[in-house]
């Protein structure tokens, strides 16, 4: 037991030093006060990596284990019912709360709004909740694996869930106020729609507005990339430019993957069934 605790301390000491290096590189030598969220629960890089690693291990081994078992789709219905409803409420709350904070602070529609560094950042609380909610989103994968819906366990699904959680670890430390409100509003609304769709799909298969959900996700990415592009072209000195550039590249990767999914799902002609 003592060796385990010692190894864990060494692990956290190493990942803390890595986190400092990442944050220092992103801030490009600029001097900012420590993020108010830095000491909050689940905010350490070591914890985030353990959670992401456990998720990826579940994806790998869960598929192997479930391949030799019957699915639990029917048994999980009550849990999926409550989970989807809870997610609709949570995502709606985060979107509305981020909008209200931005409204009270007088943030306009154009990028480069004021950024409060350190303690007192208005958006810090809701951003931390948004970050933690991405851990709850991992349950989507659990339901897919437990139901043996292998077609849904795509590279896009695993990449999206893993990377958005880790990217918002970075935002939690360097981009926790100001223009980040738009991401929370847009993503919260889209996820509220998505979990509404999941809830409805528990009770019927053919949902006519399914394609509009993916279209909404694509529009979300376009708005996010537009915001990032404007931040890069305007003189917004309060926010590290490197995190903006990384954000643009990351959202663009999601845009490409979701665009590929949209084309494959809704635009390619389906093969006629053999008589």
C-alpha positions, 0 to 999 in steps of 0.5 A: 500500500505504501509503494502504491501511495508513493507511486501515485505521489510521483505520478502527480508530481510528474504530471503537475510539472507537465501541466506547468510546462503546457500552460507556460507554453500556451501563455507564451511567456506572458505573466497571468495570475493563477487560474481560480479553477486550478485547485478545484476538483478534477482540475489536475492534469494527472486526474484528467489523464487517469479519467481519460485513460480509464475511458479509453480502457473501457472502450477497448476492453468493454468491446471485447468483454461484451462481445461474448455476452448478451446485451443489456439494452432492455435492463438499462432502459430506466437508467437511460431514461433518467440519464437523458432527461438529466442531461437535457436539464444540465445542458440547458442550465449551462447554456442559459447560465453562460448566456446570463453571465455574459449578459450581466457582464455586458458582453457583446456579440463580437469577439474580444470581450473583457477577460478577468484573470485570476479570482473573480472571473465571472465565467469560471464557475460555469466553465468548471461545470461544463468541463466536469459535465464531459465526464458525465458524457462518457456514459454515452459510450457505456450505453453503446457498449452495454447495448452492443451498438458497435456501429455507433462506437466510431472513431468520431465518437471516441475521439470527440469524447476524449479530446473535448474533455482534455481540451477543456482541461486546458481551457480550465487553466488558461481560457476560463472567462470572456469569449469562452461563454459562446462555446458553452452556450452553443454546445449546451444548446446542441447537447440539450437537443441531442439528449432530447433526441436520445430520449425520444429514440428510446420510444420510437425509431424514425425521428424526422429531425435527426439530420437537423441535429447533425446540421446544428452541430455543423453550424455550431462548429462554423460559429466557433471557428468564426469566433476563433478566426476573429479573435486571431485577426483582432488584437485581443491581448488578454487571451493567449493566442496559442490557445485560440489557434489550437482551439480553431484547429481542434474545432476544424477537426471536429467539423471535418469528422462530423461533415464526413458523418453527415455525408455518409449518413444522409447524402450517399444513396442507399443500396436497394434491398434484394428482393 
